[in-house]
Amino acid sequence: MQAWRVHRNGEPGEVMRLEEVERPVPGEGQVPLLVRAANINFPDALLCRGQYQVTPPLPFTPGVEICGETEDGRRVIATPALPHGGLAEYVVADAAALLPAPEALDDAEVAALHVGYQTGWFGLHRRARLQPGETLLVHAAAGGVGSAAVQLGKAAGATVIGVVGGQDKARVARELGCDLVIDRRTDDLVGAVKEATGGRGADVVYDPVGGDAFAKSTKCVAFEGRIVIVGFASGAISTAALNHALVKNYSILGLHWGLYNTKDPAAVAGCHQELTALAARGAIKPLISERVPMKDAADAVQRVADGITTGRVVVLPEGAR
């Protein structure tokens, strides 16, 4: 079968190689899956760079989220067992962790539903306890993770302010349903949030960017607001001034969604049921900006790493049967 493999750490476009390899053999409790679609996540770039929380042995195949097909023909959502990631024609995955694919979504949309939307749901509902009528500020609102948070925020009855970089991404954020879009390149982010909220600020901030985004968030978060730290796509890990959090009475909440798979798998399954119901009524629908063939996967991972994509980029293998 074909699979993209990384033999040394570095930038995805430089270190990913498309190779012919043997199909991975399932271990105890695992099942083989045909890859129908593989979603690209920022962690795939971090894996290539050797900067992710998980460091699989070299060589490995990136790809942490797929729509797969079981041997008996069922469509499922799966997290492939590294080092045999999803940018391949076949993977293996833990049988107990498979989730049924929502019928309302096609293969590419299914592949993009799991990590980003679960992260958004746990961040907004379990960690931040977002309430109807509150104001939610989402950084990188036109990106894969941010677009999921925008849709989930609207579904929860929040007023959503989206922060983006550039006019094209601003248009995407408006189409997603943002009530207000702020272009961080040209607009005064802090001033715009305070004006839109009558000086109160955002009740919840969803931050997958870090760095300057976090610093500005602390200046426009509301009294008793909550800042959810999801990641550091900017490359800058934020340093919190705890005295500032004290005098403004806001909370800084960390979110590593992957931990719930071992700490509370029942909650992950329950979240999937919620997401399936939201997809069925059209409240959420992954924003698929590109569907690329297997041969273009390395370039796609690099573009996601560079932050120049909108929504989700999904790889569609061919001839895997």
N, C-alpha and C positions, 0 to 999 in steps of 0.2 A: 504494500500500500504506500501512498504518498504521505509524508508528514514533514512539517517544518521543524528543524532541530537547531538548537543552540549549543555549540561546542566550546564557546568562550564568552565571557560576559562583555557587554558593550552595547552600543546603540542598535536597536532592532534591525534597521536597514543594513547594518554592517555584519551582524553576527548570525542572522537567521538564514538557514540553508534548506531548500526543498530537496528531500532525499527519498529514496526507495528503502523502506524498512519493513521488518516483520510486524505483523499485527501483535499488539500487546496481549499477553495471556492473563485472563482473570485470576486473581487470587481468591482466597477464602472470603466469601460474602460479596464478591464482585460479579458483575455481569458485563458481557461485551455489548457495545452499542455502535451502530452505524451513525456517523455524524451527518445529520441533515443540514445543520447550520451551526456556525460557531461565532459567537459575539466577541468582539475585541473590547477589552477593558484596559484602563490605564495600568492595573497591576501586571498585565502581560508585558508592558514595556519595562516595569520595575523588575520583573523576573529576568528579562534579558540583561538588564544592567547589574543584576545581583543585589538589588536594593530592596527586595520585597521581604515581608515577614517570614515567608517560606522560601527556603533556598534548596531547590531540588538538585540532585547530583547532575553534573554534566556527562554526556549531552542530555538535553531534555527538550520537550515540545511545549511551547506556551499554549495558552488557551484554557480559561478557567470556567467557561460557561457555554453550554451547548443545548441545542435541540437535537435529541438523539432518537433512534428507533431500536426497539428491543428485537430480539430474535423472533418473537411472536407478533411483531408488527405494530406495537404500541408506540405512539409519540410521547416522549418524556422530556423533562428538564433534568439536566444532570451537571454535576461538577466533576469533570474527569479526574482520575487519580494520577497526580503527578508522580513521575516525570513524563507520563504519557498524556499531554494536554490535548485540548480540543482542536488545534490547527492540524488536523490529520483526518484521514478517511474513517478510521475506527479508533475507539477508545475503550477503556474499561472504567467502571464507576461502581461505587458502593450501592448494592441493591436496595438497602434500607433507606437510602437518601434520595431515591428517584421520586420525582414529582410528576403527576399527570399534566400534559400540555393542555392549556385552555383551548377549547374548540374555537373560540372567537378569534384566535390569533394564528397567523401563518407561521411557517418554520422560522423565518428570520426574526419575527416579533417574539416568538416563544424563546428563542435563544437569548434575547435581550431583556427578558422579563425578570430573571432571577436575582442576580447580584445587585444591580442598581436599584430595583424596586424594593427588594427586601431591605437593603440598606436605608432607603428613603423611609419605608414604613416604620422600621425599628427606630430610626433617628427621630422622626417626627412624632410618633405616637408613644413608643415605649420610653424613650429617653427625654424628649422635650414636652410630651403631653400636650401637643398642639390642640387648641380648642376652637370651635367654630366662632368666627368673628374676629379672631386674632390676626395680626399681621405677620406674615412669613417673608423673610428676606432670603433669597436663594442666589448664591454666587455661582458663576458659570452656568447660568440658567438654560443656555442653549446646548450644553454638552450632554453626554450620556447620563451621568449621575444627576446633574442639575435638572434636566428635563423631566426625569422621573419624579423628583421632589416637587417640581412645579405642579405636575398633574395630581400628585397625591395631596398636595396642599389645597388645591382647588376642590378636590373631591371631599376634603375634610371641612370645607366651608370657610377657609381662611382667605384673607386678602393677600395676594402674592405679588411681591416686588422682585423682579428678576434683574440680576446684574450680569452684563455681557461685555464683550470687547469687540466693537465694530458694528456697522450698520446691518450687515447681513445676519449676524447673530441676533441683533435686536429684532429684526423682522421675524425670525424663527421663534423667539421668546414671546412675541405678541401673539403669534399663531397658536402657541401652546396654551395661551389663556392668561398670561401675566396681566395683572391689573395696571401695573406700572413697570416700564423697562428703563433701566439706567445703563448708559454706556460708560463704563469706567474710564475709557480713553478720553472722553470729552466732557462728561458731566461731573458735577460735584456730588459724589455719592452720599456723603454724610448729610449735606444740606438738603438733597432731594428726598432722602428718607424722612428726615425730620419735618420737612414741609408737607409730605404726603400723609404723615401721621399726626399732624397738629402739634408737633414738638415732642410727642411721646416716644417715638422710636419703634423699632421692630420687636415684637414679642418673642419671636423665634428667628434665629439666623442659622442657615444650613450652609456650612462652609467646607467644600471639598478642595479648596484652593490653598489656604494658608497664607503666610507672609503678609503682604500689604492688605489683602482682603480681610484677614483676621483683625489687623490693627484698626482698620476703618470700622469694622463691625462693632468693636468695643465703644466706639464714639457715637454710634447710633442705635444701640440696643436699648430697649425700654427698661424701666424700673421692674425688677424681678423677671427680666427677660432671660432667655436661654440661648447660648451659642453652642451649636452641635459641631464638633470637630470631626470631619469625615475623612479628610486626607490632605495632602500637600502637593497638589498638582503643579503649583508654582515652583516647586523645588525648595522653597524656604519653609522650614519648620518654625512655627510660631512660638514665641516666648511670651507667656502671659504675665502681665503685671498684676499680681494678686491684690495689691493695695487698691488698684483701680476697680477690680471686681468687688472689693469690700465696700468702697464708698458709693458705688452705683447700684449695689444689690442685684447683680446678675450672676448667672451660673454658667460655667464652662463645662460642657459634657463631652466626654470622649465616646466614640463609637467605632468598635471593630466588629462588624457584623459577623465575620467568620466564627467568632467565639461562640455564638449562639448555636452553631451546628453541633457543638459538643456540650455546652453548658445547659442548653434548653432546646433540644431538637423539636419538642412538641410545639414550641412557640413558632419555630420556622414553618412547620406544617400548617399551623393555624394562620400564619401570615399568608401563606400561599393560597389558602382558601379565600381569604379576604381579597387578595389580588385577582384571583380567578373571577370572583363575583364582580369586582370593579371592571374587569375587562369585558365581562359578559354584557354589562349595561353601557359600555362605551365610555366610562369615566376615565379609564387609562388606556393608552395604546402606545407602545414603544415607538419612538421617533427613529425610523430607519432612514438615514440619509444616503447610505451606500450599501449595495449588495455586490460584493466583489468575488471573482473566481479565486480558487486556491492559489494560482500562480502569483497573484497580486497581494498575498497576505502580508508579506514582510513590509512592503511599502505602506500598507494600511496601518499596521501596528506603529510604524514610525510616525505617520501623520497624527495618529491619536496621541502618541508621546509628545509631539511638538505642539499640541493644542490647537490645531488648525481645522479640526473637523467639527461638525455639528451633529447632535444626536448620536446615533449608534452606527457603526460600520460593522457589517456582518459578512463573514466568509461562507460561501456556498460551495462545498466540495462537489466534484462531479465523478461519476463512474466508480462510486465506492462499493457498489453491490458486488 
